[in-house]
Amino acid sequence: MAQAKTKKVNMGLPASASAKFQATGADVNDFFPHGVTIHKGDKIKFLPTGFHSIDFPARGGAPFPLISPTGQKVSGSNDAASQPFWFNNQDALAFTPTLGPPGLFGKKVKFTGKKQIASGLPLADRPKPITITFKKAGKFTYYCNVHSGMKGTVTVKPKGKKIPSKKADKKALKRQLARSFKTAQGLPKATPPAGTIDVGVAGKHGEEFFGFVPAQTTVPVGTTLTFRMSALTKDVHTATTGPGNPEDGSTYLGEVEAGFNAPVLDPRAVYPSEQPPSTATLSPVLHGNGFWNTGVMDQDANTPLPRANSVTFGTPGTYDFYCLVHPFMKATVTVQ
């Protein structure tokens, strides 16, 4: 009998390609290779090369959401002026418990299509590969729970059927990387419409430029700007301004950003600071300290998260905006 073989799939960019893409300011929310074909009984070793997960739903099922209601309600969330935020009494949110430890990293499992298997989040410093043996023929779609819309396919053929060779797989991976790199190089050149700032710019196959476009802009007092997600994005971002820098935990924004690491997410980080559909007038005294947040935004039609949010600049000054999910992303708006 022919011995079972093992193919490899990178959960994100292969490690050898990361530096090249980082030089463009971009990453790719995709599996490499995106599609793989094996024989029934063969294995795939999923290599954790980025902050991604794998979720194989059972036939007719759906992947686990990244964030879920806890069953509790938000309470006691006040702004710097000691006024309650609008999202008090809204659902308290947390990362879906199923995606927490122990997870499947470092384990070997079997998949038949009858029972869902999900890796959980790669929370270890160096998460280990996951090896899955495919026991049933068919075509299976799997997902990343972190990046909505990021998915890959595994085609399992009966033994004896022809499948791509190792050489063919290598060529396909090379083509996928070349296509994504070409796209990534052009993303920072995007030009949003007047009055709009793009929070990240995405390509067709998961390419994502991690920056605001434009990163600097000057507007007159009274201008309303819209911060929007790229139409093709598979990521989540915020546009947030207030005292300090989210990478400095001793500041107000640092405290809010740290709420993503709490058992229950800080509602100031997740929810828009203003109750939809209202548009705030931003000044250094908004919420007592100049805090304003789009809330977490995405382009997934299956979530209630907004795709965009707008704010009116009511006072001259310089306003720095950050993504609380990716704090290195920064935009500066000068109001004259």
JORAWO-V117299 format. One record per helix or strand of 3 or more residues. SS is the DSSP state (H for helix, E for strand). FROM is the first residue (numbers start at 1). LEN is the number of residues. If there is no record, write none. Layout:
# JORAWO-V117299
SS_FROM_LEN, SS_FROM_LEN
This chain:
# JORAWO-V117299
E_6_5, H_15_8, E_26_3, E_35_5, E_43_5, E_67_7, E_91_5, H_97_3, E_108_4, E_130_5, E_138_6, E_151_7, H_166_22, E_196_7, E_207_7, E_216_4, E_224_6, H_252_10, H_267_4, E_280_3, H_286_3, E_308_6, E_317_6, E_330_6
